Amino acid sequence: MDRSGRWNAVWRTLALCGLMCVLLAPCMASAQAAPVGAIYLYQGADREPKLVEAARKEGLVSIYTSLNPKDAAPILEAFEKKYKIKTVLWRASGEKMVQRTITEARAGRYTPDVLESDGVEMEILAREKMLAEFLSPSFKDLPASAFPPHRLYVADRFNFFTIAYNTTLVKPDEVPNTYQDLLLPRWNGKLGIEASDSDWFASLVKVMGEKEGMAYFRKLAEARPQVRTGHTLMSELVAAGEIPLAAAVYNHAVERLALAGAPIKWKALAPTMGRPGAIGLARNAPHPHAALLFADFLLSRDGQELIRQRNRVPASTAVNTNLNKFAYQMIDPAITLDEAEKWEKLWSELFLRGQAPNKKAD
């Protein structure tokens, strides 16, 4: 099942448990937080000292995330060291994070203060009224593409789709310069694509124009690309020489392998599409001051530098990295959700029918 398509199953599960949760909620001990708008949107001159003082009284911040623990750990350690406030992390896949957050809320339990995951997951939480708008001084360093129209979450990192190639198997003059180059006969059966990238496919088709875009992807499907599940796995296969060239992988994953000495490089083709990873603050946060303080830290130059040090792409323009020095467009999480059925069906018909892709998480 496609990545975005799994949300239909998630929503069905939540719908089945929703009535039970509503019936049980009055019987459960809960401590719904007071309205957080006055806290999240405060802009007085005494904002920072007032926020720090109140956050320390709360004593901890509870974070639900799908971010890799190795990438999250340095951020949590730095936050705790700076503010002397404990962090409590619960990490799972984006789907499980959304399910747990919504199920707990429907049962009258409000555990997370901060939610951080890919844009699609955050958009679902926004639609389920789990999030509240907040302001941060670091917003001035974020590009417009970091903010959805409703501003209920904000991007703290980006995942960019670029090609990846094995530098031993692909000669410098063979490296594709355009998407059309991926259709050259030399790549027949030697090109890799990731099994869950229907949102990347949809976005490129829209940019190319639906008629031209669909014609392009039909030709790409005729080249018999190798299908694998997991962008990290795809990068590893390219580095190992099992697949010479991949059409769309996260450039930060390729960068990590290259820095470790693997024979692999990435290249951004125009138009380059990206998925946002975003942070949002819970509407019923038990520790709202600590939640806002953590968001401030993550989006600050110090927090964004920690993201860069993990060879991920920070959203802040105040941090210098070679991983975003190209023109790009963001995949809109709202469109991914609203048009999922259409694009998943087309993607499956083109690339997944009859395939049994290897499976490994990103």
C-alpha positions as CSV (number, residue, x, y, z in Angstrom):
1,M,0.0,0.0,0.0
2,D,1.2,3.5,-0.9
3,R,2.5,5.8,1.9
4,S,-0.2,8.3,1.6
5,G,-2.8,5.6,0.8
6,R,-2.3,4.1,4.3
7,W,-4.2,7.1,5.7
8,N,-7.5,5.8,4.5
9,A,-6.9,2.7,6.7
10,V,-5.8,5.0,9.6
11,W,-9.0,7.1,9.4
12,R,-11.2,3.9,9.3
13,T,-9.5,2.6,12.4
14,L,-10.0,6.0,14.2
15,A,-13.6,6.1,13.1
16,L,-14.3,2.7,14.6
17,C,-12.8,3.6,17.9
18,G,-14.1,7.2,17.9
19,L,-17.6,6.4,19.3
20,M,-16.2,4.3,22.1
21,C,-13.7,7.0,23.1
22,V,-16.4,9.6,23.2
23,L,-18.5,7.4,25.5
24,L,-15.7,6.6,27.8
25,A,-14.2,10.1,28.0
26,P,-16.5,11.4,30.8
27,C,-15.4,8.4,32.9
28,M,-11.7,8.9,32.5
29,A,-9.5,11.1,34.6
30,S,-8.3,13.9,32.3
31,A,-6.6,17.2,32.8
32,Q,-7.4,19.2,29.7
33,A,-5.2,22.2,29.5
34,A,-6.5,25.7,29.6
35,P,-6.7,27.6,26.2
36,V,-3.2,28.0,24.9
37,G,-3.7,30.9,22.5
38,A,-2.7,33.6,25.1
39,I,0.6,31.6,25.6
40,Y,1.4,30.6,22.0
41,L,0.7,34.0,20.4
42,Y,2.2,36.2,23.1
43,Q,4.6,38.8,21.7
44,G,5.3,41.1,24.6
45,A,8.8,42.5,25.3
46,D,9.2,40.1,28.2
47,R,8.3,37.1,26.2
48,E,11.5,35.1,26.6
49,P,12.1,35.4,30.3
50,K,8.4,35.0,31.0
51,L,8.3,31.9,28.9
52,V,11.5,30.3,30.4
53,E,10.2,30.9,33.9
54,A,6.8,29.3,33.3
55,A,8.3,26.4,31.4
56,R,10.7,25.6,34.2
57,K,7.8,25.5,36.6
58,E,6.0,23.0,34.3
59,G,9.2,21.0,34.5
60,L,9.0,18.9,31.3
61,V,7.9,18.8,27.7
62,S,6.4,15.7,26.1
63,I,7.2,15.2,22.4
64,Y,5.6,12.8,19.9
65,T,7.7,12.4,16.8
66,S,8.5,10.2,13.8
67,L,12.1,11.6,13.6
68,N,14.9,9.1,13.8
69,P,16.0,8.8,17.5
70,K,19.7,9.3,16.4
71,D,18.7,12.6,14.9
72,A,16.4,13.6,17.7
73,A,18.8,12.9,20.6
74,P,21.3,15.8,20.1
75,I,18.4,18.2,19.9
76,L,16.8,16.9,23.2
77,E,20.2,16.9,25.0
78,A,21.0,20.5,23.9
79,F,17.5,21.7,25.0
80,E,17.7,20.0,28.4
81,K,21.2,21.4,29.0
82,K,20.2,25.0,28.0
83,Y,16.9,25.2,29.9
84,K,17.2,22.5,32.6
85,I,13.8,21.2,31.5
86,K,13.2,17.4,31.0
87,T,12.2,16.1,27.6
88,V,10.0,13.0,27.4
89,L,10.1,11.5,23.9
90,W,7.7,9.0,22.3
91,R,8.8,8.0,18.8
92,A,7.0,5.9,16.2
93,S,6.1,5.9,12.6
94,G,4.0,8.9,11.4
95,E,0.9,6.7,11.1
96,K,1.2,5.4,14.6
97,M,1.9,8.8,16.0
98,V,-1.2,10.2,14.5
99,Q,-3.3,7.2,15.6
100,R,-2.1,7.5,19.2
101,T,-2.5,11.2,19.4
102,I,-6.1,11.2,18.1
103,T,-7.2,8.1,20.0
104,E,-5.9,9.5,23.3
105,A,-7.5,12.9,22.7
106,R,-10.9,11.2,21.9
107,A,-10.5,9.4,25.2
108,G,-10.0,12.7,27.1
109,R,-6.2,12.1,27.6
110,Y,-3.9,14.9,26.6
111,T,-0.3,13.7,26.7
112,P,1.9,15.3,24.0
113,D,2.9,19.0,24.1
114,V,4.8,18.9,20.8
115,L,4.1,16.9,17.7
116,E,6.8,16.6,14.9
117,S,6.5,14.5,11.8
118,D,6.2,14.7,8.0
119,G,3.8,17.2,6.5
120,V,1.0,14.7,5.7
121,E,0.9,13.5,9.3
122,M,0.8,17.1,10.6
123,E,-1.9,18.1,8.1
124,I,-4.1,15.2,9.5
125,L,-3.5,16.4,13.0
126,A,-4.4,20.0,12.0
127,R,-7.7,18.8,10.4
128,E,-8.5,16.8,13.5
129,K,-8.1,20.0,15.6
130,M,-5.1,18.6,17.5
131,L,-2.9,21.7,16.9
132,A,-3.0,25.4,17.7
133,E,-1.3,28.3,15.9
134,F,1.9,29.6,17.6
135,L,4.4,32.4,16.9
136,S,8.2,32.2,17.2
137,P,10.9,34.8,16.8
138,S,12.7,32.4,14.4
139,F,9.8,32.6,11.9
140,K,11.7,35.5,10.3
141,D,14.4,33.0,9.1
142,L,12.0,30.5,7.5
143,P,11.0,30.6,3.9
144,A,7.4,31.1,2.9
145,S,7.2,27.4,1.8
146,A,7.6,26.4,5.5
147,F,4.1,27.6,6.4
148,P,0.8,26.1,5.3
149,P,-2.1,28.6,4.8
150,H,-3.7,27.8,8.2
151,R,-0.3,28.1,10.0
152,L,-1.1,25.3,12.5
153,Y,2.4,23.8,12.0
154,V,5.6,24.9,10.5
155,A,8.4,23.1,8.7
156,D,11.6,22.6,10.7
157,R,13.3,20.4,8.0
158,F,12.9,19.4,4.4
159,N,13.3,16.1,2.5
160,F,14.3,16.8,-1.1
161,F,13.9,14.3,-3.9
162,T,17.0,14.1,-6.1
163,I,18.6,11.5,-8.2
164,A,21.4,9.4,-6.8
165,Y,24.0,7.5,-8.8
166,N,26.9,5.2,-8.2
167,T,30.1,7.0,-9.1
168,T,31.8,3.8,-10.1
169,L,29.1,2.6,-12.4
170,V,27.9,5.9,-13.9
171,K,30.5,7.9,-15.8
172,P,30.5,11.7,-15.3
173,D,29.2,12.3,-18.9
174,E,26.3,9.9,-18.3
175,V,24.9,11.6,-15.2
176,P,21.4,12.8,-16.1
177,N,20.8,16.6,-16.3
178,T,17.1,16.5,-16.8
179,Y,14.2,14.1,-16.1
180,Q,14.1,13.3,-19.8
181,D,17.6,11.9,-19.5
182,L,16.2,9.1,-17.3
183,L,14.4,7.8,-20.4
184,L,17.6,7.1,-22.3
185,P,17.9,3.4,-23.3
186,R,21.0,2.9,-21.2
187,W,18.9,3.1,-18.0
188,N,16.3,0.4,-19.1
189,G,16.1,-2.0,-16.2
190,K,18.9,-0.2,-14.3
191,L,16.9,2.7,-12.8
192,G,15.4,2.5,-9.3
193,I,12.2,4.1,-8.0
194,E,10.8,4.0,-4.5
195,A,7.4,2.3,-4.1
196,S,5.6,4.9,-2.0
197,D,6.4,8.1,-4.0
198,S,3.0,8.8,-5.5
199,D,3.0,12.3,-4.0
200,W,6.3,13.0,-5.8
201,F,4.8,11.6,-9.0
202,A,1.6,13.7,-8.6
203,S,3.5,16.9,-8.0
204,L,5.8,16.4,-11.0
205,V,2.8,15.6,-13.3
206,K,1.1,18.8,-12.1
207,V,4.3,20.9,-12.8
208,M,4.8,19.3,-16.3
209,G,1.1,19.6,-17.1
210,E,-1.1,16.5,-16.7
211,K,-1.1,15.4,-20.3
212,E,2.7,15.8,-20.8
213,G,3.4,14.5,-17.3
214,M,1.4,11.3,-17.6
215,A,3.0,10.7,-21.0
216,Y,6.5,11.1,-19.4
217,F,5.8,8.6,-16.6
218,R,4.3,6.1,-19.0
219,K,7.6,6.1,-20.8
220,L,9.4,5.8,-17.5
221,A,7.3,2.8,-16.6
222,E,8.2,1.2,-20.0
223,A,11.9,1.4,-19.0
224,R,11.1,-1.3,-16.3
225,P,12.5,0.5,-13.2
226,Q,13.4,-1.6,-10.2
227,V,11.0,-0.9,-7.4
228,R,12.1,-0.9,-3.7
229,T,10.4,0.3,-0.5
230,G,12.4,2.8,1.6
231,H,14.4,5.8,0.5
232,T,17.3,4.8,2.8
233,L,17.3,1.3,1.3
234,M,17.3,2.7,-2.2
235,S,20.3,4.9,-1.4
236,E,22.1,2.0,0.1
237,L,21.5,-0.2,-3.0
238,V,22.9,2.5,-5.2
239,A,25.9,2.9,-3.0
240,A,26.4,-0.9,-3.1
241,G,26.2,-1.0,-6.9
242,E,23.1,-3.1,-7.0
243,I,21.2,-0.2,-8.7
244,P,23.3,2.2,-10.7
245,L,20.8,5.1,-10.6
246,A,17.8,6.1,-8.5
247,A,15.2,8.5,-9.7
248,A,14.1,10.1,-6.4
249,V,15.8,9.6,-3.1
250,Y,16.3,12.0,-0.2
251,N,19.5,13.8,-0.8
252,H,20.4,13.9,2.9
253,A,20.5,10.1,3.0
254,V,22.9,10.1,0.0
255,E,25.0,12.8,1.6
256,R,25.5,10.7,4.7
257,L,26.7,7.7,2.6
258,A,29.0,9.9,0.5
259,L,30.6,11.4,3.6
260,A,31.2,7.9,4.9
261,G,33.2,7.1,1.8
262,A,30.6,5.3,-0.3
263,P,30.7,5.7,-4.1
264,I,27.5,7.7,-4.4
265,K,26.5,11.2,-5.3
266,W,23.2,13.1,-5.6
267,K,22.1,15.7,-8.1
268,A,19.0,18.0,-8.1
269,L,17.0,18.0,-11.3
270,A,14.6,20.8,-12.1
271,P,11.9,20.9,-10.8
272,T,13.1,19.5,-7.5
273,M,10.3,18.5,-5.2
274,G,10.5,18.4,-1.4
275,R,8.5,17.0,1.5
276,P,8.3,19.2,4.7
277,G,9.0,17.8,8.1
278,A,7.1,20.0,10.5
279,I,6.5,20.9,14.2
280,G,3.2,21.7,15.7
281,L,2.0,22.5,19.3
282,A,-0.8,20.6,20.9
283,R,-4.1,22.5,21.4
284,N,-4.5,20.8,24.8
285,A,-0.8,20.7,25.8
286,P,-0.3,19.8,29.5
287,H,2.9,21.9,29.4
288,P,2.2,24.8,26.9
289,H,5.0,27.1,28.0
290,A,7.6,24.3,27.7
291,A,6.0,23.3,24.3
292,L,6.5,26.8,22.9
293,L,10.0,27.0,24.3
294,F,10.9,23.8,22.6
295,A,9.5,25.0,19.3
296,D,11.5,28.2,19.7
297,F,14.7,26.2,20.3
298,L,14.2,23.7,17.4
299,L,13.5,26.6,15.0
300,S,16.4,28.8,16.3
301,R,19.7,28.9,14.7
302,D,21.1,26.6,17.4
303,G,18.4,24.0,16.8
304,Q,18.6,24.2,13.1
305,E,22.4,23.8,13.2
306,L,21.9,20.5,15.1
307,I,19.6,19.3,12.3
308,R,22.3,20.3,9.7
309,Q,25.0,18.4,11.7
310,R,22.9,15.3,11.2
311,N,23.1,15.9,7.5
312,R,19.5,16.7,7.3
313,V,18.1,19.8,5.6
314,P,17.2,22.5,8.1
315,A,14.3,24.8,7.1
316,S,16.0,27.9,8.3
317,T,17.7,30.2,5.9
318,A,20.1,31.3,8.6
319,V,21.9,27.9,8.5
320,N,24.2,27.3,5.6
321,T,24.1,23.8,3.9
322,N,24.8,22.5,0.4
323,L,21.7,20.3,0.7
324,N,19.3,23.1,-0.4
325,K,21.3,25.2,-2.8
326,F,18.9,24.8,-5.7
327,A,15.5,25.9,-6.7
328,Y,12.8,23.7,-5.2
329,Q,9.0,23.4,-4.7
330,M,7.2,21.9,-1.7
331,I,4.8,19.0,-2.1
332,D,1.5,20.3,-0.6
333,P,0.4,17.9,2.2
334,A,-3.2,19.0,1.8
335,I,-3.2,18.1,-1.9
336,T,-1.5,14.8,-1.1
337,L,-4.4,13.9,1.2
338,D,-7.2,15.3,-0.8
339,E,-6.1,13.7,-4.1
340,A,-4.5,10.6,-2.7
341,E,-6.9,8.0,-4.2
342,K,-6.5,9.3,-7.8
343,W,-2.7,9.4,-7.8
344,E,-2.2,6.2,-5.9
345,K,-4.3,4.4,-8.4
346,L,-2.3,5.8,-11.3
347,W,1.0,5.2,-9.6
348,S,0.1,1.6,-8.8
349,E,-1.1,0.9,-12.4
350,L,2.2,2.3,-13.8
351,F,4.8,0.9,-11.4
352,L,3.5,-1.5,-8.7
353,R,1.2,-3.9,-10.5
354,G,2.9,-7.3,-10.6
355,Q,5.8,-6.0,-8.5
356,A,6.9,-7.4,-5.1
357,P,9.2,-4.7,-3.8
358,N,11.6,-5.3,-1.0
359,K,10.5,-3.7,2.2
360,K,12.5,-1.6,4.6
361,A,11.5,1.5,6.5
362,D,12.9,4.9,5.5
